[in-house]
Each structure stands twice: as C-alpha cells, then as structure tokens.
Amino acid sequence: MNPKYLFVTIVLLLMTGTVIAYQFFDRPLRIYLAELRLPRLSENDVRAEEAKLLEINRKRENPNNSNHARVVGRHNGRIVEISYICFGDVCPDNGGYFLIYRDIESREECSQIGGKEILGYGWTTTYGGCGIKLNN
C-alpha cells in the first residue's frame, strides 16, 4: 500500500474515533485520559493528606486560596479532591477543607459506596460531601 494512503487512512480512523468519543462521553476525552493518570492513594496517603488539612483548618487559612482546593488522586477507583465546604450563613468562617470523593451528590450515594458523610448541623442537617472512610 502506498505510504500516503496509509497515512490518510490512519488519520481518518483517528478523527472518527475522536468524534465517537466526544459523542458518547459527557466530558472531553482529554479529561478522561488525564483522570486515568491520577495517582492511586493508599490509606497512608489519605491519612497524610487529612493530617495536612487538619493543620490548614486549624490555622483558619483563607478559603479563597486555590492552592489547597485540588484533585489529589484516586482511592477505591474514585477521584478524590480537596474541597472547601462551608455550612450555614457564617461562611467562610465556619467551613473547612475536606478530602472528598468527587461527584457523590447525596448521602444515599455516599453510604452505598462506603464513604463517610460530611454533614453540617444547624436548623437542618446539610450534606456537604462524601469523605473517605478508612479502616482503623
């Protein structure tokens, strides 16, 4: 086969694959590929991140500091991020940074995956996110 035709065929196949990927995924393919490269977090890694967050929360650092809010890695096959969560009407003073699973939107979903619900208490109970439950 002529090398020029082979090259054109490969390019067309790649373009077709990209179009199909964009049709079937709700996020761009580059984001999925980036998420696959995230490091896997061991329980020791999770404990170390939580210890850092405890110190940050004790210092009451500015929640607008984007150095803390970030994706950390994967734990149990799910993406884990550091997020600032605040409850009530005294934000940002009564909030803090938490290590949570991304995209777990309800208490029920959190309990189904074996996570630790992050709850705020006041006039009502407010779900803030799904933390990582570790074996002691």
N, CA, C and O atoms as a GROMACS GRO file, in nm:
protein
  544
    1MET      N    1   0.085  -0.118   0.000
    1MET     CA    2   0.000   0.000   0.000
    1MET      C    3   0.089   0.124   0.000
    1MET      O    4   0.195   0.127   0.063
    2ASN      N    5   0.046   0.222  -0.070
    2ASN     CA    6   0.117   0.347  -0.080
    2ASN      C    7   0.122   0.414   0.058
    2ASN      O    8   0.018   0.424   0.124
    3PRO      N    9   0.240   0.460   0.105
    3PRO     CA   10   0.250   0.522   0.238
    3PRO      C   11   0.159   0.643   0.255
    3PRO      O   12   0.110   0.667   0.366
    4LYS      N   13   0.135   0.718   0.149
    4LYS     CA   14   0.048   0.835   0.158
    4LYS      C   15  -0.096   0.792   0.190
    4LYS      O   16  -0.162   0.854   0.273
    5TYR      N   17  -0.144   0.686   0.126
    5TYR     CA   18  -0.279   0.637   0.152
    5TYR      C   19  -0.291   0.577   0.292
    5TYR      O   20  -0.393   0.591   0.358
    6LEU      N   21  -0.186   0.511   0.335
    6LEU     CA   22  -0.184   0.454   0.469
    6LEU      C   23  -0.195   0.565   0.574
    6LEU      O   24  -0.271   0.554   0.669
    7PHE      N   25  -0.118   0.672   0.554
    7PHE     CA   26  -0.122   0.785   0.646
    7PHE      C   27  -0.262   0.847   0.650
    7PHE      O   28  -0.314   0.875   0.758
    8VAL      N   29  -0.322   0.870   0.535
    8VAL     CA   30  -0.456   0.929   0.528
    8VAL      C   31  -0.558   0.838   0.596
    8VAL      O   32  -0.646   0.886   0.666
    9THR      N   33  -0.546   0.707   0.576
    9THR     CA   34  -0.637   0.611   0.639
    9THR      C   35  -0.626   0.618   0.791
    9THR      O   36  -0.727   0.617   0.861
   10ILE      N   37  -0.504   0.624   0.842
   10ILE     CA   38  -0.483   0.630   0.988
   10ILE      C   39  -0.541   0.760   1.044
   10ILE      O   40  -0.606   0.759   1.148
   11VAL      N   41  -0.517   0.870   0.976
   11VAL     CA   42  -0.570   0.999   1.021
   11VAL      C   43  -0.722   0.996   1.024
   11VAL      O   44  -0.783   1.043   1.120
   12LEU      N   45  -0.784   0.942   0.922
   12LEU     CA   46  -0.931   0.934   0.918
   12LEU      C   47  -0.985   0.846   1.030
   12LEU      O   48  -1.086   0.880   1.091
   13LEU      N   49  -0.918   0.735   1.058
   13LEU     CA   50  -0.961   0.648   1.169
   13LEU      C   51  -0.950   0.720   1.303
   13LEU      O   52  -1.039   0.709   1.387
   14LEU      N   53  -0.841   0.793   1.323
   14LEU     CA   54  -0.824   0.868   1.448
   14LEU      C   55  -0.930   0.976   1.462
   14LEU      O   56  -0.984   0.996   1.571
   15MET      N   57  -0.958   1.045   1.354
   15MET     CA   58  -1.061   1.150   1.359
   15MET      C   59  -1.198   1.091   1.389
   15MET      O   60  -1.275   1.148   1.467
   16THR      N   61  -1.229   0.978   1.328
   16THR     CA   62  -1.357   0.912   1.354
   16THR      C   63  -1.367   0.868   1.499
   16THR      O   64  -1.471   0.885   1.562
   17GLY      N   65  -1.259   0.812   1.552
   17GLY     CA   66  -1.258   0.770   1.693
   17GLY      C   67  -1.278   0.886   1.787
   17GLY      O   68  -1.347   0.872   1.888
   18THR      N   69  -1.218   1.001   1.756
   18THR     CA   70  -1.234   1.119   1.840
   18THR      C   71  -1.378   1.169   1.838
   18THR      O   72  -1.433   1.205   1.942
   19VAL      N   73  -1.439   1.171   1.721
   19VAL     CA   74  -1.578   1.214   1.710
   19VAL      C   75  -1.668   1.120   1.789
   19VAL      O   76  -1.758   1.167   1.860
   20ILE      N   77  -1.647   0.991   1.779
   20ILE     CA   78  -1.727   0.894   1.854
   20ILE      C   79  -1.708   0.914   2.003
   20ILE      O   80  -1.805   0.912   2.079
   21ALA      N   81  -1.584   0.935   2.047
   21ALA     CA   82  -1.557   0.956   2.189
   21ALA      C   83  -1.629   1.079   2.240
   21ALA      O   84  -1.685   1.076   2.350
   22TYR      N   85  -1.630   1.188   2.164
   22TYR     CA   86  -1.700   1.309   2.207
   22TYR      C   87  -1.851   1.290   2.209
   22TYR      O   88  -1.919   1.357   2.286
   23GLN      N   89  -1.903   1.203   2.127
   23GLN     CA   90  -2.047   1.179   2.127
   23GLN      C   91  -2.091   1.099   2.248
   23GLN      O   92  -2.200   1.122   2.301
   24PHE      N   93  -2.010   1.006   2.293
   24PHE     CA   94  -2.053   0.915   2.398
   24PHE      C   95  -2.008   0.954   2.538
   24PHE      O   96  -2.058   0.898   2.635
   25PHE      N   97  -1.918   1.047   2.550
   25PHE     CA   98  -1.872   1.088   2.682
   25PHE      C   99  -1.924   1.228   2.711
   25PHE      O  100  -1.931   1.312   2.621
   26ASP      N  101  -1.961   1.252   2.837
   26ASP     CA  102  -2.012   1.384   2.872
   26ASP      C  103  -1.899   1.484   2.895
   26ASP      O  104  -1.924   1.605   2.899
   27ARG      N  105  -1.777   1.437   2.909
   27ARG     CA  106  -1.661   1.525   2.922
   27ARG      C  107  -1.566   1.498   2.808
   27ARG      O  108  -1.568   1.389   2.751
   28PRO      N  109  -1.484   1.595   2.773
   28PRO     CA  110  -1.388   1.571   2.665
   28PRO      C  111  -1.294   1.455   2.698
   28PRO      O  112  -1.264   1.428   2.814
   29LEU      N  113  -1.249   1.389   2.594
   29LEU     CA  114  -1.162   1.274   2.608
   29LEU      C  115  -1.033   1.308   2.682
   29LEU      O  116  -0.981   1.225   2.757
   30ARG      N  117  -0.982   1.429   2.663
   30ARG     CA  118  -0.856   1.466   2.729
   30ARG      C  119  -0.871   1.466   2.882
   30ARG      O  120  -0.775   1.437   2.953
   31ILE      N  121  -0.991   1.500   2.931
   31ILE     CA  122  -1.013   1.500   3.076
   31ILE      C  123  -1.015   1.356   3.127
   31ILE      O  124  -0.957   1.328   3.232
   32TYR      N  125  -1.082   1.266   3.055
   32TYR     CA  126  -1.082   1.126   3.095
   32TYR      C  127  -0.940   1.070   3.098
   32TYR      O  128  -0.903   0.998   3.191
   33LEU      N  129  -0.863   1.101   2.997
   33LEU     CA  130  -0.726   1.050   2.993
   33LEU      C  131  -0.642   1.107   3.106
   33LEU      O  132  -0.560   1.036   3.165
   34ALA      N  133  -0.662   1.234   3.138
   34ALA     CA  134  -0.589   1.295   3.250
   34ALA      C  135  -0.629   1.229   3.382
   34ALA      O  136  -0.543   1.206   3.468
   35GLU      N  137  -0.757   1.198   3.399
   35GLU     CA  138  -0.802   1.136   3.523
   35GLU      C  139  -0.746   0.995   3.538
   35GLU      O  140  -0.722   0.949   3.650
   36LEU      N  141  -0.725   0.926   3.428
   36LEU     CA  142  -0.667   0.791   3.435
   36LEU      C  143  -0.523   0.794   3.485
   36LEU      O  144  -0.475   0.696   3.541
   37ARG      N  145  -0.455   0.906   3.464
   37ARG     CA  146  -0.315   0.919   3.506
   37ARG      C  147  -0.301   0.964   3.651
   37ARG      O  148  -0.188   0.975   3.700
   38LEU      N  149  -0.411   0.989   3.720
   38LEU     CA  150  -0.402   1.033   3.860
   38LEU      C  151  -0.341   0.923   3.945
   38LEU      O  152  -0.365   0.804   3.921
   39PRO      N  153  -0.262   0.960   4.045
   39PRO     CA  154  -0.200   0.858   4.130
   39PRO      C  155  -0.304   0.788   4.217
   39PRO      O  156  -0.404   0.847   4.257
   40ARG      N  157  -0.279   0.661   4.245
   40ARG     CA  158  -0.365   0.586   4.338
   40ARG      C  159  -0.320   0.617   4.479
   40ARG      O  160  -0.201   0.613   4.511
   41LEU      N  161  -0.417   0.648   4.564
   41LEU     CA  162  -0.388   0.684   4.702
   41LEU      C  163  -0.403   0.563   4.792
   41LEU      O  164  -0.508   0.498   4.794
   42SER      N  165  -0.299   0.534   4.866
   42SER     CA  166  -0.308   0.428   4.967
   42SER      C  167  -0.374   0.487   5.092
   42SER      O  168  -0.398   0.608   5.099
   43GLU      N  169  -0.402   0.403   5.189
   43GLU     CA  170  -0.460   0.454   5.314
   43GLU      C  171  -0.362   0.547   5.383
   43GLU      O  172  -0.404   0.646   5.444
   44ASN      N  173  -0.232   0.518   5.375
   44ASN     CA  174  -0.133   0.607   5.434
   44ASN      C  175  -0.131   0.743   5.364
   44ASN      O  176  -0.115   0.846   5.429
   45ASP      N  177  -0.147   0.744   5.232
   45ASP     CA  178  -0.153   0.870   5.157
   45ASP      C  179  -0.274   0.952   5.202
   45ASP      O  180  -0.264   1.073   5.222
   46VAL      N  181  -0.388   0.885   5.219
   46VAL     CA  182  -0.510   0.954   5.262
   46VAL      C  183  -0.491   1.012   5.402
   46VAL      O  184  -0.528   1.126   5.428
   47ARG      N  185  -0.432   0.934   5.492
   47ARG     CA  186  -0.407   0.984   5.628
   47ARG      C  187  -0.313   1.105   5.626
   47ARG      O  188  -0.334   1.201   5.700
   48ALA      N  189  -0.212   1.101   5.541
   48ALA     CA  190  -0.117   1.213   5.531
   48ALA      C  191  -0.188   1.339   5.479
   48ALA      O  192  -0.165   1.448   5.531
   49GLU      N  193  -0.273   1.324   5.378
   49GLU     CA  194  -0.348   1.439   5.325
   49GLU      C  195  -0.443   1.495   5.430
   49GLU      O  196  -0.456   1.616   5.444
   50GLU      N  197  -0.508   1.406   5.505
   50GLU     CA  198  -0.601   1.453   5.609
   50GLU      C  199  -0.527   1.525   5.721
   50GLU      O  200  -0.579   1.621   5.778
   51ALA      N  201  -0.406   1.480   5.753
   51ALA     CA  202  -0.326   1.548   5.855
   51ALA      C  203  -0.288   1.689   5.809
   51ALA      O  204  -0.289   1.783   5.888
   52LYS      N  205  -0.254   1.704   5.681
   52LYS     CA  206  -0.222   1.837   5.626
   52LYS      C  207  -0.345   1.928   5.634
   52LYS      O  208  -0.334   2.045   5.670
   53LEU      N  209  -0.462   1.873   5.600
   53LEU     CA  210  -0.584   1.953   5.602
   53LEU      C  211  -0.622   1.993   5.744
   53LEU      O  212  -0.674   2.103   5.765
   54LEU      N  213  -0.597   1.906   5.839
   54LEU     CA  214  -0.625   1.939   5.978
   54LEU      C  215  -0.543   2.060   6.020
   54LEU      O  216  -0.594   2.150   6.088
   55GLU      N  217  -0.418   2.064   5.981
   55GLU     CA  218  -0.332   2.177   6.014
   55GLU      C  219  -0.378   2.305   5.942
   55GLU      O  220  -0.380   2.413   6.001
   56ILE      N  221  -0.415   2.292   5.817
   56ILE     CA  222  -0.466   2.408   5.741
   56ILE      C  223  -0.593   2.462   5.806
   56ILE      O  224  -0.609   2.583   5.821
   57ASN      N  225  -0.683   2.372   5.845
   57ASN     CA  226  -0.809   2.414   5.907
   57ASN      C  227  -0.785   2.476   6.044
   57ASN      O  228  -0.858   2.567   6.084
   58ARG      N  229  -0.685   2.429   6.117
   58ARG     CA  230  -0.653   2.489   6.248
   58ARG      C  231  -0.605   2.632   6.232
   58ARG      O  232  -0.635   2.718   6.314
   59LYS      N  233  -0.530   2.658   6.126
   59LYS     CA  234  -0.477   2.792   6.101
   59LYS      C  235  -0.584   2.886   6.048
   59LYS      O  236  -0.563   3.007   6.040
   60ARG      N  237  -0.700   2.831   6.010
   60ARG     CA  238  -0.812   2.908   5.954
   60ARG      C  239  -0.767   2.987   5.832
   60ARG      O  240  -0.794   3.107   5.820
   61GLU      N  241  -0.699   2.918   5.743
   61GLU     CA  242  -0.649   2.984   5.623
   61GLU      C  243  -0.764   3.028   5.533
   61GLU      O  244  -0.873   2.972   5.538
   62ASN      N  245  -0.737   3.128   5.452
   62ASN     CA  246  -0.835   3.186   5.361
   62ASN      C  247  -0.889   3.080   5.265
   62ASN      O  248  -0.811   3.018   5.193
   63PRO      N  249  -1.021   3.058   5.263
   63PRO     CA  250  -1.077   2.956   5.174
   63PRO      C  251  -1.066   2.992   5.026
   63PRO      O  252  -1.087   2.905   4.941
   64ASN      N  253  -1.034   3.115   4.994
   64ASN     CA  254  -1.018   3.152   4.854
   64ASN      C  255  -0.880   3.114   4.801
   64ASN      O  256  -0.850   3.137   4.684
   65ASN      N  257  -0.798   3.057   4.885
   65ASN     CA  258  -0.664   3.017   4.845
   65ASN      C  259  -0.674   2.890   4.760
   65ASN      O  260  -0.698   2.782   4.813
   66SER      N  261  -0.658   2.905   4.632
   66SER     CA  262  -0.676   2.791   4.541
   66SER      C  263  -0.561   2.691   4.547
   66SER      O  264  -0.564   2.589   4.477
   67ASN      N  265  -0.460   2.718   4.629
   67ASN     CA  266  -0.351   2.621   4.642
   67ASN      C  267  -0.396   2.494   4.712
   67ASN      O  268  -0.335   2.389   4.694
   68HIS      N  269  -0.503   2.502   4.790
   68HIS     CA  270  -0.548   2.386   4.865
   68HIS      C  271  -0.654   2.306   4.790
   68HIS      O  272  -0.651   2.183   4.791
   69ALA      N  273  -0.748   2.373   4.725
   69ALA     CA  274  -0.856   2.304   4.654
   69ALA      C  275  -0.801   2.246   4.525
   69ALA      O  276  -0.762   2.320   4.434
   70ARG      N  277  -0.796   2.114   4.518
   70ARG     CA  278  -0.736   2.049   4.401
   70ARG      C  279  -0.772   1.901   4.399
   70ARG      O  280  -0.817   1.846   4.499
   71VAL      N  281  -0.751   1.840   4.284
   71VAL     CA  282  -0.767   1.695   4.273
   71VAL      C  283  -0.639   1.631   4.326
   71VAL      O  284  -0.529   1.673   4.291
   72VAL      N  285  -0.655   1.530   4.411
   72VAL     CA  286  -0.540   1.468   4.477
   72VAL      C  287  -0.500   1.338   4.408
   72VAL      O  288  -0.382   1.312   4.388
   73GLY      N  289  -0.598   1.256   4.372
   73GLY     CA  290  -0.569   1.126   4.312
   73GLY      C  291  -0.693   1.040   4.308
   73GLY      O  292  -0.806   1.090   4.303
   74ARG      N  293  -0.671   0.909   4.312
   74ARG     CA  294  -0.782   0.812   4.311
   74ARG      C  295  -0.771   0.722   4.434
   74ARG      O  296  -0.662   0.682   4.475
   75HIS      N  297  -0.886   0.692   4.491
   75HIS     CA  298  -0.893   0.597   4.602
   75HIS      C  299  -1.015   0.508   4.577
   75HIS      O  300  -1.125   0.559   4.554
   76ASN      N  301  -0.995   0.379   4.582
   76ASN     CA  302  -1.102   0.283   4.551
   76ASN      C  303  -1.165   0.310   4.414
   76ASN      O  304  -1.285   0.294   4.395
   77GLY      N  305  -1.082   0.351   4.319
   77GLY     CA  306  -1.129   0.374   4.183
   77GLY      C  307  -1.205   0.504   4.162
   77GLY      O  308  -1.255   0.529   4.052
   78ARG      N  309  -1.216   0.586   4.265
   78ARG     CA  310  -1.290   0.713   4.254
   78ARG      C  311  -1.194   0.831   4.268
   78ARG      O  312  -1.093   0.823   4.337
   79ILE      N  313  -1.229   0.939   4.201
   79ILE     CA  314  -1.146   1.059   4.208
   79ILE      C  315  -1.165   1.127   4.343
   79ILE      O  316  -1.278   1.144   4.390
   80VAL      N  317  -1.053   1.166   4.404
   80VAL     CA  318  -1.054   1.231   4.535
   80VAL      C  319  -1.001   1.373   4.518
   80VAL      O  320  -0.901   1.396   4.450
   81GLU      N  321  -1.070   1.467   4.581
   81GLU     CA  322  -1.027   1.606   4.572
   81GLU      C  323  -1.034   1.671   4.709
   81GLU      O  324  -1.104   1.625   4.799
   82ILE      N  325  -0.960   1.780   4.722
   82ILE     CA  326  -0.970   1.864   4.841
   82ILE      C  327  -1.066   1.976   4.805
   82ILE      O  328  -1.049   2.045   4.704
   83SER      N  329  -1.166   1.995   4.889
   83SER     CA  330  -1.268   2.095   4.860
   83SER      C  331  -1.298   2.174   4.988
   83SER      O  332  -1.295   2.118   5.098
   84TYR      N  333  -1.327   2.302   4.972
   84TYR     CA  334  -1.369   2.384   5.086
   84TYR      C  335  -1.518   2.370   5.101
   84TYR      O  336  -1.594   2.398   5.008
   85ILE      N  337  -1.561   2.326   5.218
   85ILE     CA  338  -1.704   2.306   5.245
   85ILE      C  339  -1.742   2.396   5.361
   85ILE      O  340  -1.676   2.398   5.464
   86CYS      N  341  -1.850   2.469   5.342
   86CYS     CA  342  -1.896   2.562   5.443
   86CYS      C  343  -2.045   2.540   5.467
   86CYS      O  344  -2.121   2.520   5.373
   87PHE      N  345  -2.084   2.543   5.593
   87PHE     CA  346  -2.224   2.522   5.628
   87PHE      C  347  -2.280   2.648   5.694
   87PHE      O  348  -2.210   2.717   5.768
   88GLY      N  349  -2.404   2.676   5.665
   88GLY     CA  350  -2.472   2.785   5.735
   88GLY      C  351  -2.446   2.921   5.674
   88GLY      O  352  -2.396   2.933   5.562
   89ASP      N  353  -2.482   3.022   5.749
   89ASP     CA  354  -2.475   3.159   5.698
   89ASP      C  355  -2.353   3.235   5.749
   89ASP      O  356  -2.346   3.357   5.733
   90VAL      N  357  -2.258   3.166   5.807
   90VAL     CA  358  -2.139   3.231   5.859
   90VAL      C  359  -2.017   3.191   5.776
   90VAL      O  360  -1.906   3.174   5.829
   91CYS      N  361  -2.039   3.177   5.649
   91CYS     CA  362  -1.929   3.139   5.561
   91CYS      C  363  -1.846   3.262   5.528
   91CYS      O  364  -1.901   3.370   5.514
   92PRO      N  365  -1.720   3.248   5.517
   92PRO     CA  366  -1.640   3.125   5.518
   92PRO      C  367  -1.588   3.085   5.654
   92PRO      O  368  -1.511   2.989   5.665
   93ASP      N  369  -1.627   3.157   5.759
   93ASP     CA  370  -1.565   3.133   5.890
   93ASP      C  371  -1.590   2.995   5.950
   93ASP      O  372  -1.505   2.942   6.021
   94ASN      N  373  -1.705   2.936   5.923
   94ASN     CA  374  -1.732   2.806   5.985
   94ASN      C  375  -1.714   2.689   5.889
   94ASN      O  376  -1.773   2.583   5.908
   95GLY      N  377  -1.634   2.707   5.787
   95GLY     CA  378  -1.608   2.600   5.692
   95GLY      C  379  -1.470   2.540   5.713
   95GLY      O  380  -1.399   2.573   5.808
   96GLY      N  381  -1.434   2.452   5.623
   96GLY     CA  382  -1.302   2.390   5.630
   96GLY      C  383  -1.273   2.312   5.503
   96GLY      O  384  -1.361   2.290   5.420
   97TYR      N  385  -1.148   2.271   5.490
   97TYR     CA  386  -1.107   2.189   5.376
   97TYR      C  387  -1.127   2.042   5.412
   97TYR      O  388  -1.092   1.998   5.522
   98PHE      N  389  -1.183   1.967   5.318
   98PHE     CA  390  -1.210   1.825   5.339
   98PHE      C  391  -1.160   1.747   5.218
   98PHE      O  392  -1.158   1.796   5.105
   99LEU      N  393  -1.121   1.624   5.245
   99LEU     CA  394  -1.083   1.530   5.140
   99LEU      C  395  -1.209   1.451   5.105
   99LEU      O  396  -1.260   1.375   5.188
  100ILE      N  397  -1.258   1.469   4.982
  100ILE     CA  398  -1.385   1.407   4.945
  100ILE      C  399  -1.375   1.335   4.811
  100ILE      O  400  -1.286   1.362   4.730
  101TYR      N  401  -1.468   1.242   4.791
  101TYR     CA  402  -1.485   1.181   4.660
  101TYR      C  403  -1.558   1.280   4.571
  101TYR      O  404  -1.656   1.342   4.614
  102ARG      N  405  -1.512   1.296   4.448
  102ARG     CA  406  -1.578   1.386   4.354
  102ARG      C  407  -1.705   1.321   4.300
  102ARG      O  408  -1.711   1.199   4.284
  103ASP      N  409  -1.805   1.402   4.274
  103ASP     CA  410  -1.929   1.361   4.206
  103ASP      C  411  -2.017   1.266   4.286
  103ASP      O  412  -2.095   1.192   4.227
  104ILE      N  413  -2.007   1.266   4.417
  104ILE     CA  414  -2.100   1.191   4.502
  104ILE      C  415  -2.195   1.295   4.560
  104ILE      O  416  -2.160   1.368   4.653
  105GLU      N  417  -2.315   1.302   4.506
  105GLU     CA  418  -2.404   1.414   4.531
  105GLU      C  419  -2.506   1.394   4.643
  105GLU      O  420  -2.575   1.489   4.678
  106SER      N  421  -2.516   1.274   4.700
  106SER     CA  422  -2.619   1.255   4.803
  106SER      C  423  -2.567   1.164   4.915
  106SER      O  424  -2.469   1.091   4.898
  107ARG      N  425  -2.635   1.173   5.028
  107ARG     CA  426  -2.600   1.088   5.142
  107ARG      C  427  -2.618   0.940   5.108
  107ARG      O  428  -2.537   0.856   5.147
  108GLU      N  429  -2.724   0.911   5.033
  108GLU     CA  430  -2.752   0.772   4.996
  108GLU      C  431  -2.639   0.716   4.909
  108GLU      O  432  -2.592   0.604   4.931
  109GLU      N  433  -2.597   0.794   4.811
  109GLU     CA  434  -2.488   0.751   4.723
  109GLU      C  435  -2.359   0.732   4.802
  109GLU      O  436  -2.284   0.638   4.776
  110CYS      N  437  -2.335   0.820   4.898
  110CYS     CA  438  -2.215   0.809   4.981
  110CYS      C  439  -2.217   0.681   5.064
  110CYS      O  440  -2.116   0.611   5.073
  111SER      N  441  -2.331   0.651   5.125
  111SER     CA  442  -2.337   0.529   5.206
  111SER      C  443  -2.329   0.404   5.120
  111SER      O  444  -2.278   0.302   5.165
  112GLN      N  445  -2.379   0.410   4.996
  112GLN     CA  446  -2.370   0.295   4.906
  112GLN      C  447  -2.226   0.260   4.872
  112GLN      O  448  -2.192   0.142   4.858
  113ILE      N  449  -2.141   0.361   4.858
  113ILE     CA  450  -2.001   0.332   4.823
  113ILE      C  451  -1.914   0.313   4.946
  113ILE      O  452  -1.794   0.287   4.934
  114GLY      N  453  -1.972   0.325   5.066
  114GLY     CA  454  -1.896   0.305   5.189
  114GLY      C  455  -1.816   0.426   5.231
  114GLY      O  456  -1.713   0.413   5.298
  115GLY      N  457  -1.862   0.545   5.192
  115GLY     CA  458  -1.793   0.669   5.228
  115GLY      C  459  -1.837   0.721   5.364
  115GLY      O  460  -1.925   0.665   5.429
  116LYS      N  461  -1.774   0.831   5.403
  116LYS     CA  462  -1.803   0.896   5.531
  116LYS      C  463  -1.873   1.028   5.500
  116LYS      O  464  -1.813   1.118   5.442
  117GLU      N  465  -1.999   1.039   5.538
  117GLU     CA  466  -2.077   1.160   5.510
  117GLU      C  467  -2.020   1.279   5.586
  117GLU      O  468  -1.991   1.270   5.705
  118ILE      N  469  -2.006   1.390   5.516
  118ILE     CA  470  -1.965   1.515   5.580
  118ILE      C  471  -2.092   1.597   5.595
  118ILE      O  472  -2.152   1.640   5.497
  119LEU      N  473  -2.132   1.617   5.720
  119LEU     CA  474  -2.261   1.680   5.749
  119LEU      C  475  -2.241   1.806   5.831
  119LEU      O  476  -2.152   1.814   5.915
  120GLY      N  477  -2.325   1.904   5.804
  120GLY     CA  478  -2.330   2.026   5.884
  120GLY      C  479  -2.462   2.028   5.960
  120GLY      O  480  -2.567   1.992   5.906
  121TYR      N  481  -2.454   2.071   6.085
  121TYR     CA  482  -2.574   2.072   6.169
  121TYR      C  483  -2.608   2.214   6.208
  121TYR      O  484  -2.520   2.294   6.241
  122GLY      N  485  -2.733   2.246   6.204
  122GLY     CA  486  -2.783   2.378   6.241
  122GLY      C  487  -2.932   2.364   6.255
  122GLY      O  488  -2.981   2.277   6.327
  123TRP      N  489  -3.007   2.449   6.186
  123TRP     CA  490  -3.151   2.435   6.185
  123TRP      C  491  -3.190   2.306   6.115
  123TRP      O  492  -3.292   2.244   6.147
  124THR      N  493  -3.109   2.267   6.019
  124THR     CA  494  -3.130   2.141   5.948
  124THR      C  495  -2.995   2.071   5.935
  124THR      O  496  -2.891   2.128   5.966
  125THR      N  497  -2.998   1.948   5.889
  125THR     CA  498  -2.875   1.876   5.859
  125THR      C  499  -2.845   1.894   5.711
  125THR      O  500  -2.931   1.870   5.626
  126THR      N  501  -2.723   1.936   5.681
  126THR     CA  502  -2.684   1.964   5.543
  126THR      C  503  -2.573   1.870   5.501
  126THR      O  504  -2.473   1.854   5.571
  127TYR      N  505  -2.591   1.807   5.386
  127TYR     CA  506  -2.489   1.719   5.329
  127TYR      C  507  -2.386   1.805   5.257
  127TYR      O  508  -2.420   1.886   5.172
  128GLY      N  509  -2.258   1.784   5.292
  128GLY     CA  510  -2.152   1.864   5.232
  128GLY      C  511  -2.065   1.789   5.135
  128GLY      O  512  -2.000   1.849   5.050
  129GLY      N  513  -2.064   1.658   5.146
  129GLY     CA  514  -1.980   1.579   5.058
  129GLY      C  515  -1.959   1.440   5.115
  129GLY      O  516  -2.010   1.406   5.222
  130CYS      N  517  -1.883   1.361   5.042
  130CYS     CA  518  -1.858   1.223   5.083
  130CYS      C  519  -1.709   1.204   5.107
  130CYS      O  520  -1.629   1.200   5.013
  131GLY      N  521  -1.674   1.192   5.232
  131GLY     CA  522  -1.534   1.173   5.270
  131GLY      C  523  -1.494   1.026   5.258
  131GLY      O  524  -1.576   0.938   5.230
  132ILE      N  525  -1.366   1.002   5.281
  132ILE     CA  526  -1.311   0.867   5.271
  132ILE      C  527  -1.313   0.802   5.407
  132ILE      O  528  -1.258   0.856   5.504
  133LYS      N  529  -1.375   0.685   5.415
  133LYS     CA  530  -1.379   0.610   5.540
  133LYS      C  531  -1.265   0.509   5.537
  133LYS      O  532  -1.261   0.422   5.450
  134LEU      N  533  -1.174   0.521   5.632
  134LEU     CA  534  -1.059   0.431   5.639
  134LEU      C  535  -1.078   0.327   5.748
  134LEU      O  536  -1.149   0.350   5.846
  135ASN      N  537  -1.014   0.213   5.728
  135ASN     CA  538  -1.012   0.112   5.834
  135ASN      C  539  -0.912   0.157   5.939
  135ASN      O  540  -0.801   0.198   5.905
  136ASN      N  541  -0.950   0.150   6.064
  136ASN     CA  542  -0.859   0.194   6.171
  136ASN      C  543  -0.752   0.099   6.192
  136ASN      O  544  -0.667   0.120   6.278
   0.00000   0.00000   0.00000
